[in-house]
Amino acid sequence: MHYLLFYEVGEDYASRRAEFREAHLEKAWKASERGELVLGGALANPLDGAVLLFRGNSAEVAENFAKTDPYVTSGAVKRWHVREWTTVVGEDAETPVRPSVVAVRKNTLTDSPNTVRGDSSFRDKGLILRMWKARSTVDKSGEYVQHATKKVFPTLRAIEGHRGAYLLRRAVDGATEFVVLTLWESMEAVRKFAGKEPEKAVVEPEARAALMSFDDSVTHFEIVDRTGETVK
């Protein structure tokens, strides 16, 4: 999830921050390298605060940063608080919410020979759904989300015949289970991604490092029909 850390600074912040800036930046960049801090910086005009965006499994990722930040411990920042931020739009969104499936398909699938127009929606007959499952520790789950959304999904979008992807997760027995669903026009399109043996899972070293277990094979389904309900 995403969390916003808000800083409210004292009147002498502009004159005092230089003394602690190097230590603050060192701490911030280390948090960024760990994948915790996404963006951070001071508010401008007027210079009366700062906002830092964190990614983690709980608000503690931002709270722990603030508690030991030199700006805070020195008193240059007089107050701070953390708010959970439900991000729904953009490649970095943790819980993406898309417009209705119908609206998306008007731009992507209307020319497909596998698309049949119904009374009030499109039914995607003949598309292939590729399903794969894996598990990670709670601590490592964010690393896998980053890998999937930042590296894998952008790569898929560049493959001809790819028609979308879903990354699902749930808590199971103290771990995080992931299900990855990808949509393809045909098995030929799947092979452009998976190679000559499409039943074998494609698991890159970065993904393996973030996972505690994963399926070595995938399952393919042909989409026979669907309802016209909106999918978010």
Secondary structure, 3 states (H helix, E strand, C coil): CEEEEEEEECCCHHHHHHHHHHHHHHHHHHHHHCCCEEEEEECCCCCCEEEEEEECCCCHHHHHHHHHCHHHHCCCEEEEEEEEECCCCCCCCCCCCCCCHHHHHHHHCCCCCCEEECCCCEEECCCEEEEEEEEEEHHHHHHHHHHHHHHHHHHHHCCCCEEEEEEEEEEECCEEEEEEEEEECCHHHHHHHHCCCCCECCCCHHHHHHCCEECCECEEEECCCCCCCCCC
